[in-house]
Amino acid sequence: MDAQLRQRLETLIGSSPVFVFMKGTKLMPQCGFSNNVVQILHALGVPFETFDVLSDMEIRQGIKDFSEWPTIPQVYVNGEFLGGSDILIEMYNSGELREKLAIALAS
């Protein structure tokens, strides 16, 4: 990955404590997995920002390389890769996600 793309990704990730690379926008998700993530974060009342990977193919592939995770959506909390839809659902159901986000947003 070239330095310019890495810098773009790091800037996006750092722009919000909770950042989601997804298909579509938080107002109009373009796939079920992205919608799951948006619904979970809304249910928890967590502020978050998103980037629509369908709008930029370089970012779409670059974020997969950056995280070494092959699928979208991807959720970052305080710059740390948390996971995708399945992981968020699991963490939400166990209560772990609410706790992790509360700690992250308090710091």
VENKA-V774175 format. One record per residue. RES is the residue in three letters. SS is DSSP state (A for helix, B for strand, O for the rest). Layout:
<<RES:SS> <RES:SS>>
This chain:
<<MET:O> <ASP:O> <ALA:A> <GLN:A> <LEU:A> <ARG:A> <GLN:A> <ARG:A> <LEU:A> <GLU:A> <THR:A> <LEU:A> <ILE:A> <GLY:A> <SER:O> <SER:O> <PRO:O> <VAL:B> <PHE:B> <VAL:B> <PHE:B> <MET:B> <LYS:O> <GLY:B> <THR:O> <LYS:O> <LEU:O> <MET:O> <PRO:B> <GLN:O> <CYS:O> <GLY:A> <PHE:A> <SER:A> <ASN:A> <ASN:A> <VAL:A> <VAL:A> <GLN:A> <ILE:A> <LEU:A> <HIS:A> <ALA:A> <LEU:O> <GLY:O> <VAL:O> <PRO:O> <PHE:O> <GLU:B> <THR:B> <PHE:B> <ASP:B> <VAL:A> <LEU:A> <SER:A> <ASP:O> <MET:A> <GLU:A> <ILE:A> <ARG:A> <GLN:A> <GLY:A> <ILE:A> <LYS:A> <ASP:A> <PHE:A> <SER:A> <GLU:O> <TRP:O> <PRO:O> <THR:O> <ILE:O> <PRO:O> <GLN:B> <VAL:B> <TYR:B> <VAL:B> <ASN:O> <GLY:O> <GLU:B> <PHE:B> <LEU:B> <GLY:B> <GLY:O> <SER:A> <ASP:A> <ILE:A> <LEU:A> <ILE:A> <GLU:A> <MET:A> <TYR:A> <ASN:A> <SER:A> <GLY:O> <GLU:A> <LEU:A> <ARG:A> <GLU:A> <LYS:A> <LEU:A> <ALA:A> <ILE:A> <ALA:A> <LEU:A> <ALA:A> <SER:O>>
